Amino acid sequence: MAKLNDIQREWWKEAIVYQIYPRSFQDSNGDGVGDLQGIIQRLDYIESLGIDVVWLNPVYKSPNDDNGYDISDYRNIMDEFGTMDDFDALLEGLHQRGIKLVMDLVVNHSSDEHEWFQQSRSSRDNPYRDYYHWWPAEKGTPPKRWSYFDKKGDAWTYDAKTDAYYLHYFAEKQPDLNWENPALRQEVYDMMHYWFKKGIDGFRMDVITFISKHDDYPEFPERYQGQAMIDIYAKGPRLHEYLQEMNREVLSHYDIMTVAEGPGTKTDNVLALVDERRNELNMSYHFDHQGIGVGDRYLLNDDFQNLVKFKKVMSSWDAVFDQHGWNTVYFGNHDFPRMVSRWADDSPRWRATASKMLTTYLLSMRGTPYYYMGDEIGMSNVKFDNIDDYRDLMTINWYHLTKAEGGDTDALLESHKMTGRDNARTPFQWDESEHGGFTSGQPWIKVNPNYVDVNAQEQEARADSELNYFRKMAKLRKQSLTLIYGSYTLLLPQHESVYAYRRTLDDETLLVVLNFSGENQAVNLPELGQIDTVLINNYDDYELENDTLSLKGYQAVIFKLK
């Protein structure tokens, strides 16, 4: 049982993080692309949510081959997003409202248009040559490396100018930085200091587990071939040495939060990243739940909404942090589909109710919740029928790779209606005007046609809306240290439709009961015999007889027990 006196309280443990994908949030100038001034226009809305931290996806200067994750200048703002003055005004506006700003740190790779890479590829003896990973062609074909975004899945690209191959775990326009070079590491640390001195409050560190490469680029064992290389990419020999150096040189000098995007991290190795005694990072988020029911190239299988497996994954991750480190909880972000489509039911009958149920889960679990923009109004997958509507490199490249192999492109498209990343990247639905109030121009990606019915303006005044439910749930979490720090005990682990758990801190126990299905569910819970109050319910009532609780479709209730 958790005791408050034994817990090290931190502001980033108690925060609700709201993620903004700036390209799709609000366009202020009619060019069809969201921008910093657009976010500034919506600051009052952001404040009204009751969140504490905004995580802003990359706004640095970039040719945009991968939506800003290919950075050509780490100390300037992308022209499409505005200017540094706009950024300063956004930071000030957030801080005035008591909201902190966390930015993306993208330092596994840069853009091939970055000055460092332009210099690096100019000659083999250029001082910047070792800022990147090169394989001279006279040594033959480089050892196999898998790429997320390359059309052939090959992470080596031949560069004729110096007759060598360069390494890119992502797109060929995203060459990997060489962290083995101390000069490169110092450049990164200086850049981090630059942003912290501006006043930002932390970094979400993009694929940070990949920064340490294996000496001399050995051939990997057969079990790590193809997409399975992700697991060995995360086991670079000097990863923790570099993160401890980063902490020593930069992070320890500021009151900030850090979160690792941790592909390849598992329950048996994540504490090496986030155990506070190791002086590395605060938190990491994993992908184990995202992999349930999803195979190579994001093709669906029958386990897609297997709640028993989901409970097992989430409970096993919670257990890791029982004594040290800190967990994160999320359903979706810019890399995953909309939460209500992925984890529940986005049909007109259930979308709103199911959205509230999922919000209840995210804001009642132990760990810092990361909540993706638009999920608070129950935005759902756009489900494009045509590959031409997609903008995401991953879907596009997998489509063409499947086509070249003679595979089933229709099956891939059908799966990506549920799993594709662009589902989360369609513009925020502000109102029922054209393009959902996102832009007066032509949006960079199509708006979900359901914006006429699903939008923030319609929900603002409706007391029982998804938006106002989110605000209530955020307020409840803020008022309850038990929901933040309380121990977590899973109940009914084998139930295929109901997720139930206790949160206990000192002498207070809360019971969370969630129906992850559209069918009525009756569950026998002896714990229900001592109900004190109902803290929140996404229906007007609930049915309890003896110890049996009857839940309606996608019902969510939090009880305080005596």
C-alpha positions as CSV (number, residue, x, y, z in Angstrom):
1,M,0.0,0.0,0.0
2,A,1.4,3.4,-1.0
3,K,2.2,5.9,1.7
4,L,2.5,9.6,0.8
5,N,5.3,10.1,3.3
6,D,7.4,7.5,1.3
7,I,6.9,9.2,-2.1
8,Q,9.1,11.8,-3.7
9,R,6.6,14.3,-5.1
10,E,7.5,16.0,-8.4
11,W,5.5,18.5,-10.5
12,W,6.0,16.3,-13.6
13,K,4.5,13.3,-11.8
14,E,1.4,15.4,-11.0
15,A,1.1,17.0,-14.4
16,I,-1.4,16.2,-17.3
17,V,0.5,16.5,-20.6
18,Y,-1.4,17.8,-23.6
19,Q,0.3,17.1,-27.0
20,I,-0.1,19.6,-29.8
21,Y,0.8,18.6,-33.4
22,P,1.3,22.1,-34.6
23,R,0.7,21.4,-38.3
24,S,-2.8,20.3,-37.6
25,F,-3.9,22.4,-34.6
26,Q,-4.8,25.9,-36.0
27,D,-3.8,27.8,-39.1
28,S,-3.7,31.5,-38.6
29,N,-2.7,32.7,-42.1
30,G,-4.7,30.6,-44.6
31,D,-1.9,28.6,-46.0
32,G,-3.5,25.3,-44.9
33,V,-0.8,24.5,-42.3
34,G,-1.2,25.0,-38.5
35,D,1.3,27.4,-37.0
36,L,2.5,29.1,-33.8
37,Q,0.2,32.1,-34.1
38,G,-2.7,29.6,-34.4
39,I,-1.7,28.0,-31.1
40,I,-1.5,31.4,-29.5
41,Q,-5.0,32.1,-30.7
42,R,-6.2,29.0,-28.9
43,L,-4.4,29.6,-25.6
44,D,-7.6,30.3,-23.6
45,Y,-9.0,27.0,-24.9
46,I,-5.8,25.1,-23.9
47,E,-6.0,26.7,-20.4
48,S,-9.6,25.8,-20.0
49,L,-8.8,22.1,-20.3
50,G,-7.1,22.1,-16.9
51,I,-3.8,20.6,-18.3
52,D,-0.4,21.5,-16.9
53,V,2.1,20.9,-19.8
54,V,2.0,21.3,-23.5
55,W,4.2,18.9,-25.5
56,L,4.9,20.6,-28.8
57,N,5.9,18.5,-31.8
58,P,9.0,19.8,-33.7
59,V,8.8,23.4,-34.9
60,Y,12.4,23.8,-35.9
61,K,13.6,24.7,-39.4
62,S,13.1,21.6,-41.6
63,P,12.5,20.7,-45.3
64,N,9.6,18.6,-43.9
65,D,10.4,15.2,-45.4
66,D,9.1,13.7,-42.2
67,N,6.8,16.4,-40.8
68,G,9.5,18.3,-39.0
69,Y,11.4,15.3,-37.6
70,D,14.1,16.1,-40.2
71,I,15.7,19.2,-38.7
72,S,18.0,21.4,-40.8
73,D,18.6,24.1,-38.1
74,Y,18.0,23.3,-34.4
75,R,18.0,27.0,-33.4
76,N,15.5,28.4,-35.8
77,I,11.8,28.0,-36.5
78,M,10.3,26.5,-39.6
79,D,9.0,29.2,-42.0
80,E,5.6,27.5,-42.2
81,F,5.2,27.7,-38.4
82,G,6.3,31.3,-38.0
83,T,9.3,33.1,-36.4
84,M,11.3,32.9,-33.2
85,D,9.3,36.0,-32.0
86,D,6.1,33.9,-32.5
87,F,7.7,31.1,-30.4
88,D,8.7,33.5,-27.7
89,A,5.2,34.8,-27.6
90,L,3.8,31.3,-27.3
91,L,6.1,30.4,-24.5
92,E,5.2,33.6,-22.6
93,G,1.5,33.0,-23.2
94,L,1.7,29.5,-21.8
95,H,3.8,30.5,-18.8
96,Q,1.4,33.4,-18.0
97,R,-1.4,30.8,-17.8
98,G,0.7,28.5,-15.5
99,I,1.3,26.0,-18.3
100,K,4.7,24.5,-19.0
101,L,6.1,23.8,-22.5
102,V,8.0,20.7,-23.5
103,M,9.6,20.4,-26.9
104,D,10.8,17.6,-29.0
105,L,14.5,16.8,-29.0
106,V,15.3,15.0,-32.3
107,V,19.0,14.1,-32.1
108,N,19.2,10.5,-33.3
109,H,19.3,12.0,-36.8
110,S,19.1,15.4,-38.6
111,S,18.0,16.4,-42.0
112,D,20.4,15.8,-44.9
113,E,20.0,19.6,-45.5
114,H,21.6,20.4,-42.2
115,E,24.9,22.3,-42.6
116,W,26.6,19.5,-40.6
117,F,25.6,16.9,-43.2
118,Q,26.3,19.2,-46.2
119,Q,29.8,19.5,-44.8
120,S,30.1,15.8,-43.9
121,R,29.2,14.6,-47.4
122,S,31.5,17.1,-49.2
123,S,34.7,15.1,-48.6
124,R,36.1,12.3,-46.5
125,D,38.5,14.5,-44.7
126,N,36.0,17.3,-43.9
127,P,36.0,18.1,-40.1
128,Y,32.3,17.2,-40.0
129,R,32.7,13.9,-41.6
130,D,32.5,12.0,-38.3
131,Y,29.3,13.8,-37.3
132,Y,27.5,11.0,-39.2
133,H,27.9,7.3,-39.9
134,W,29.7,6.4,-43.1
135,W,30.7,3.1,-44.7
136,P,33.3,3.4,-47.5
137,A,32.2,1.6,-50.7
138,E,35.6,-0.1,-51.1
139,K,34.7,-2.2,-48.0
140,G,31.8,-3.7,-50.0
141,T,28.1,-3.8,-49.1
142,P,27.4,-2.5,-45.6
143,P,26.0,-4.9,-43.0
144,K,22.2,-5.1,-43.1
145,R,20.3,-2.3,-41.3
146,W,16.5,-1.9,-41.4
147,S,14.9,1.5,-42.0
148,Y,11.4,2.6,-40.9
149,F,10.8,4.8,-43.9
150,D,13.1,3.7,-46.8
151,K,11.2,2.4,-49.8
152,K,13.3,-0.8,-49.7
153,G,13.6,-1.0,-45.9
154,D,17.4,-0.4,-46.3
155,A,19.0,2.0,-43.8
156,W,22.1,2.5,-45.9
157,T,22.1,5.0,-48.9
158,Y,25.0,5.3,-51.4
159,D,26.4,8.8,-51.8
160,A,28.4,9.1,-55.0
161,K,30.3,12.3,-54.0
162,T,32.6,10.4,-51.6
163,D,31.9,6.9,-52.8
164,A,30.4,5.8,-49.5
165,Y,27.1,4.8,-47.8
166,Y,25.6,6.8,-44.9
167,L,23.3,5.3,-42.2
168,H,19.7,6.3,-41.7
169,Y,17.4,4.4,-39.4
170,F,14.5,6.5,-40.8
171,A,14.2,8.2,-44.2
172,E,17.2,8.7,-46.5
173,K,16.8,12.4,-45.9
174,Q,17.3,11.7,-42.2
175,P,21.0,10.6,-41.7
176,D,21.8,9.4,-38.2
177,L,24.1,11.5,-36.1
178,N,27.3,9.9,-34.8
179,W,27.1,10.1,-31.0
180,E,30.4,8.3,-30.8
181,N,32.0,11.7,-31.7
182,P,32.4,13.9,-28.6
183,A,32.3,17.0,-30.8
184,L,28.8,16.1,-32.0
185,R,27.6,15.4,-28.4
186,Q,28.9,18.8,-27.3
187,E,27.0,20.5,-30.2
188,V,23.8,18.8,-29.0
189,Y,24.3,19.8,-25.4
190,D,25.0,23.4,-26.4
191,M,21.7,23.4,-28.4
192,M,19.8,22.0,-25.4
193,H,21.2,24.8,-23.1
194,Y,20.0,27.3,-25.7
195,W,16.4,26.2,-25.4
196,F,16.5,25.8,-21.6
197,K,17.9,29.3,-21.3
198,K,14.9,30.5,-23.4
199,G,12.7,29.1,-20.6
200,I,11.3,25.8,-22.0
201,D,10.4,23.2,-19.4
202,G,11.7,19.9,-20.8
203,F,12.2,17.6,-23.7
204,R,10.4,14.7,-25.2
205,M,13.3,12.8,-26.7
206,D,12.6,11.3,-30.1
207,V,13.9,7.7,-30.5
208,I,16.6,8.5,-27.9
209,T,17.2,4.8,-27.3
210,F,18.8,4.5,-30.8
211,I,21.6,7.0,-30.4
212,S,24.4,4.6,-29.5
213,K,25.4,2.5,-32.5
214,H,27.3,-0.8,-32.4
215,D,31.1,-0.5,-33.0
216,D,32.2,-1.4,-36.6
217,Y,28.6,-2.1,-37.6
218,P,28.5,-5.9,-37.1
219,E,26.0,-8.1,-38.8
220,F,23.1,-8.7,-36.4
221,P,21.9,-12.2,-35.5
222,E,19.1,-13.7,-37.6
223,R,16.5,-13.0,-34.8
224,Y,17.1,-9.3,-35.2
225,Q,16.6,-9.0,-38.9
226,G,14.0,-6.7,-40.5
227,Q,11.7,-4.8,-38.2
228,A,13.0,-6.8,-35.2
229,M,16.2,-4.7,-35.4
230,I,14.3,-2.1,-33.3
231,D,15.1,-4.2,-30.2
232,I,18.8,-4.3,-30.9
233,Y,19.0,-0.7,-32.0
234,A,17.9,0.1,-28.4
235,K,20.9,-1.9,-27.0
236,G,23.7,0.3,-28.2
237,P,26.8,-0.2,-25.9
238,R,27.1,3.4,-24.7
239,L,23.4,4.6,-24.5
240,H,23.5,5.0,-20.8
241,E,26.9,6.5,-20.8
242,Y,25.6,9.2,-23.1
243,L,22.4,9.9,-21.2
244,Q,24.3,10.2,-17.9
245,E,26.7,12.6,-19.6
246,M,23.7,14.6,-21.0
247,N,22.2,14.7,-17.5
248,R,25.5,15.8,-16.0
249,E,26.2,18.4,-18.7
250,V,22.7,19.8,-19.2
251,L,19.6,18.3,-17.5
252,S,20.7,18.5,-13.9
253,H,21.1,22.3,-14.3
254,Y,17.4,23.0,-14.7
255,D,14.0,22.2,-13.1
256,I,12.7,20.4,-16.1
257,M,11.0,17.1,-17.2
258,T,12.4,14.6,-19.6
259,V,10.6,11.7,-21.3
260,A,12.2,9.2,-23.6
261,E,10.4,7.9,-26.6
262,G,11.7,4.4,-26.0
263,P,11.4,1.9,-28.9
264,G,13.1,-1.3,-27.8
265,T,12.6,-0.7,-24.1
266,K,10.9,-3.5,-22.2
267,T,9.8,-4.0,-18.6
268,D,13.2,-5.7,-17.9
269,N,15.4,-2.8,-19.1
270,V,13.4,0.5,-18.7
271,L,14.6,1.2,-15.2
272,A,18.1,1.6,-16.6
273,L,16.7,4.8,-18.3
274,V,14.4,6.2,-15.6
275,D,15.5,5.0,-12.1
276,E,16.1,8.3,-10.4
277,R,19.3,6.8,-8.8
278,R,20.9,6.5,-12.2
279,N,20.7,10.2,-13.1
280,E,19.4,9.8,-16.6
281,L,15.8,10.6,-17.5
282,N,12.5,11.1,-15.7
283,M,10.1,8.9,-17.8
284,S,9.9,6.7,-20.9
285,Y,7.0,5.6,-22.9
286,H,6.8,2.2,-24.4
287,F,5.0,0.6,-27.3
288,D,4.0,-2.8,-25.9
289,H,0.2,-2.1,-25.8
290,Q,0.4,-0.5,-29.3
291,G,1.7,-3.7,-30.7
292,I,-1.3,-5.8,-29.6
293,G,-3.1,-7.0,-32.7
294,V,-0.8,-5.2,-35.0
295,G,1.8,-7.0,-37.2
296,D,4.5,-5.9,-39.7
297,R,3.5,-2.9,-41.7
298,Y,0.7,-2.2,-39.2
299,L,-1.5,-5.0,-40.6
300,L,-4.3,-6.0,-38.2
301,N,-4.9,-9.4,-36.6
302,D,-7.6,-10.8,-34.4
303,D,-6.1,-9.5,-31.2
304,F,-6.6,-5.9,-32.1
305,Q,-8.8,-5.1,-29.2
306,N,-7.9,-7.9,-26.8
307,L,-8.6,-6.3,-23.4
308,V,-7.1,-9.2,-21.4
309,K,-3.7,-8.7,-23.2
310,F,-4.0,-5.0,-22.8
311,K,-4.6,-5.3,-19.0
312,K,-1.7,-7.6,-18.7
313,V,0.7,-5.2,-20.6
314,M,-0.4,-2.1,-18.7
315,S,-0.3,-3.9,-15.3
316,S,3.1,-5.4,-15.9
317,W,4.5,-1.9,-16.8
318,D,2.9,-0.4,-13.7
319,A,4.6,-3.0,-11.5
320,V,8.0,-2.1,-12.8
321,F,7.8,1.4,-11.2
322,D,6.4,0.3,-7.8
323,Q,9.6,1.4,-6.0
324,H,11.7,3.5,-8.4
325,G,11.3,5.4,-11.6
326,W,8.0,6.7,-12.9
327,N,5.5,5.5,-15.6
328,T,3.7,7.2,-18.5
329,V,0.2,6.4,-19.7
330,Y,-1.1,7.2,-23.2
331,F,-3.4,5.8,-25.8
332,G,-2.5,7.8,-28.9
333,N,-0.2,10.5,-30.2
334,H,0.9,11.8,-33.6
335,D,2.3,8.3,-34.5
336,F,-0.8,6.3,-33.6
337,P,-4.5,6.3,-34.6
338,R,-7.2,8.1,-32.7
339,M,-7.8,6.5,-29.3
340,V,-11.6,6.0,-29.7
341,S,-11.1,4.2,-33.0
342,R,-8.1,2.1,-31.8
343,W,-9.2,1.1,-28.4
344,A,-13.0,1.3,-28.4
345,D,-15.8,2.1,-30.9
346,D,-16.1,5.2,-33.1
347,S,-19.5,4.4,-34.4
348,P,-22.1,7.2,-34.0
349,R,-23.8,5.2,-31.3
350,W,-20.8,4.8,-29.1
351,R,-18.1,7.3,-30.0
352,A,-18.9,9.9,-27.4
353,T,-19.5,7.5,-24.5
354,A,-16.4,5.4,-25.4
355,S,-14.3,8.6,-25.5
356,K,-15.3,9.5,-22.0
357,M,-14.5,6.0,-20.8
358,L,-11.0,6.1,-22.3
359,T,-10.4,9.5,-20.8
360,T,-11.4,8.1,-17.4
361,Y,-8.8,5.4,-17.8
362,L,-6.0,7.7,-18.8
363,L,-6.6,10.1,-16.0
364,S,-7.0,7.5,-13.3
365,M,-3.9,5.4,-13.8
366,R,-0.6,5.7,-12.0
367,G,1.9,7.5,-14.1
368,T,2.0,10.8,-16.0
369,P,-0.9,10.9,-18.6
370,Y,-0.1,12.1,-22.1
371,Y,-3.3,13.2,-23.8
372,Y,-3.3,13.9,-27.6
373,M,-5.1,17.0,-29.0
374,G,-8.6,16.4,-30.3
375,D,-9.1,13.2,-28.2
376,E,-10.8,15.4,-25.6
377,I,-13.6,16.0,-28.2
378,G,-13.7,12.4,-29.3
379,M,-12.1,12.9,-32.7
380,S,-11.9,9.6,-34.6
381,N,-10.0,8.0,-37.5
382,V,-10.5,9.6,-40.9
383,K,-10.1,6.2,-42.7
384,F,-8.8,7.2,-46.1
385,D,-9.8,4.9,-49.0
386,N,-7.1,6.1,-51.3
387,I,-3.3,6.1,-50.9
388,D,-3.2,9.5,-52.6
389,D,-4.9,11.0,-49.5
390,Y,-2.1,9.9,-47.2
391,R,0.8,12.2,-46.3
392,D,2.7,9.9,-44.0
393,L,5.9,8.4,-45.3
394,M,5.5,5.2,-43.4
395,T,2.1,4.3,-45.0
396,I,3.1,5.5,-48.4
397,N,6.4,3.6,-48.5
398,W,4.8,0.4,-47.1
399,Y,2.1,0.7,-49.7
400,H,4.6,0.9,-52.6
401,L,6.8,-1.8,-51.1
402,T,3.8,-4.1,-50.8
403,K,2.9,-3.2,-54.4
404,A,6.4,-4.0,-55.7
405,E,6.3,-7.3,-53.9
406,G,3.0,-8.2,-55.6
407,G,1.3,-8.1,-52.2
408,D,-2.2,-7.2,-51.2
409,T,-2.3,-3.4,-51.2
410,D,-6.0,-3.4,-50.5
411,A,-5.5,-5.3,-47.3
412,L,-2.8,-2.8,-46.3
413,L,-5.0,0.2,-46.9
414,E,-7.9,-1.5,-45.0
415,S,-5.6,-2.0,-42.0
416,H,-4.3,1.5,-42.2
417,K,-7.8,2.9,-41.9
418,M,-7.5,1.7,-38.3
419,T,-3.7,1.8,-37.7
420,G,-2.3,4.5,-40.0
421,R,-0.5,7.5,-38.4
422,D,-2.4,10.1,-40.6
423,N,-5.6,9.3,-38.7
424,A,-4.2,11.3,-35.8
425,R,-2.8,14.1,-38.0
426,T,-6.0,15.3,-39.6
427,P,-6.8,18.9,-38.5
428,F,-8.4,19.8,-35.2
429,Q,-12.2,20.1,-35.5
430,W,-13.0,23.5,-34.0
431,D,-16.4,24.2,-35.4
432,E,-18.8,23.2,-38.2
433,S,-17.6,25.8,-40.7
434,E,-15.6,24.7,-43.7
435,H,-12.5,22.6,-42.9
436,G,-13.7,22.5,-39.3
437,G,-12.5,26.1,-38.6
438,F,-8.9,24.9,-38.9
439,T,-8.0,27.0,-41.9
440,S,-9.5,29.5,-44.4
441,G,-7.3,27.9,-47.1
442,Q,-6.8,24.3,-48.4
443,P,-5.7,22.1,-45.5
444,W,-2.4,20.2,-45.9
445,I,-4.3,17.0,-45.2
446,K,-8.0,16.4,-45.5
447,V,-10.2,17.2,-42.5
448,N,-12.3,14.3,-41.2
449,P,-15.8,14.8,-42.7
450,N,-17.5,14.2,-39.3
451,Y,-16.3,17.7,-38.1
452,V,-19.9,18.9,-38.8
453,D,-21.0,16.8,-35.8
454,V,-17.8,16.4,-33.8
455,N,-16.3,19.8,-33.0
456,A,-15.2,21.8,-30.0
457,Q,-17.7,24.7,-30.4
458,E,-20.7,22.3,-30.3
459,Q,-19.3,20.6,-27.2
460,E,-18.4,23.8,-25.4
461,A,-21.8,24.6,-24.1
462,R,-23.2,21.1,-23.7
463,A,-22.7,20.0,-20.2
464,D,-22.5,16.3,-21.0
465,S,-20.1,16.6,-23.9
466,E,-16.8,14.7,-24.2
467,L,-15.0,18.0,-23.8
468,N,-16.6,18.9,-20.5
469,Y,-16.2,15.4,-19.3
470,F,-12.5,15.7,-19.9
471,R,-12.4,18.9,-17.9
472,K,-14.2,17.2,-15.0
473,M,-11.9,14.3,-15.1
474,A,-8.8,16.5,-15.2
475,K,-10.1,18.4,-12.2
476,L,-10.7,15.2,-10.3
477,R,-7.2,14.0,-10.9
478,K,-5.8,17.3,-9.7
479,Q,-7.8,17.1,-6.5
480,S,-6.8,13.5,-5.8
481,L,-3.3,12.5,-4.8
482,T,-4.6,8.9,-4.7
483,L,-5.2,9.0,-8.5
484,I,-1.7,10.2,-9.0
485,Y,0.4,8.3,-6.4
486,G,-1.8,5.6,-5.1
487,S,-0.8,2.0,-5.5
488,Y,-2.5,0.1,-8.4
489,T,-4.2,-3.3,-7.9
490,L,-5.8,-5.0,-10.9
491,L,-9.1,-6.8,-10.4
492,L,-10.8,-9.3,-12.8
493,P,-7.6,-9.8,-14.9
494,Q,-9.3,-12.4,-17.2
495,H,-12.5,-10.5,-17.9
496,E,-12.7,-9.9,-21.6
497,S,-14.8,-6.7,-21.4
498,V,-14.3,-5.0,-18.0
499,Y,-11.2,-3.3,-16.7
500,A,-11.4,-2.8,-12.9
501,Y,-8.7,-1.7,-10.5
502,R,-8.1,-0.1,-7.1
503,R,-6.0,2.9,-6.3
504,T,-4.9,3.2,-2.7
505,L,-3.0,5.9,-0.9
506,D,-2.7,5.8,2.9
507,D,-6.2,5.2,4.2
508,E,-8.1,6.1,1.0
509,T,-9.1,3.6,-1.6
510,L,-10.7,4.4,-5.0
511,L,-12.2,1.8,-7.3
512,V,-12.2,2.3,-11.1
513,V,-14.6,0.2,-13.2
514,L,-14.6,0.5,-17.0
515,N,-16.6,-1.3,-19.6
516,F,-14.5,-1.6,-22.8
517,S,-17.5,-3.0,-24.8
518,G,-20.8,-1.9,-26.1
519,E,-22.6,-4.7,-24.4
520,N,-24.1,-4.5,-20.9
521,Q,-21.8,-6.2,-18.3
522,A,-22.6,-7.5,-14.9
523,V,-19.6,-8.0,-12.6
524,N,-19.4,-9.3,-9.1
525,L,-17.0,-7.1,-7.1
526,P,-17.1,-7.7,-3.3
527,E,-15.2,-4.4,-3.0
528,L,-18.3,-2.6,-4.0
529,G,-20.0,-3.4,-0.7
530,Q,-18.5,-0.4,1.0
531,I,-19.1,2.5,-1.4
532,D,-18.8,6.0,0.1
533,T,-19.3,8.2,-2.9
534,V,-19.3,8.2,-6.7
535,L,-16.5,10.6,-7.9
536,I,-17.3,10.5,-11.6
537,N,-19.6,8.5,-14.0
538,N,-20.0,9.0,-17.7
539,Y,-23.7,8.0,-17.3
540,D,-26.3,9.6,-15.1
541,D,-26.6,6.5,-12.9
542,Y,-25.3,3.0,-12.2
543,E,-27.0,-0.2,-11.1
544,L,-25.7,-2.1,-8.0
545,E,-27.4,-5.0,-6.4
546,N,-25.6,-6.8,-3.5
547,D,-22.0,-7.0,-4.9
548,T,-23.0,-7.1,-8.5
549,L,-22.4,-3.9,-10.6
550,S,-24.3,-3.7,-13.9
551,L,-22.5,-1.5,-16.4
552,K,-24.0,-0.1,-19.6
553,G,-22.0,0.0,-22.8
554,Y,-18.7,1.8,-22.4
555,Q,-19.7,3.0,-18.9
556,A,-16.9,4.3,-16.6
557,V,-17.4,4.9,-12.9
558,I,-14.9,5.8,-10.1
559,F,-16.0,5.0,-6.6
560,K,-14.6,6.2,-3.3
561,L,-14.8,3.3,-0.9
562,K,-15.3,3.4,2.9
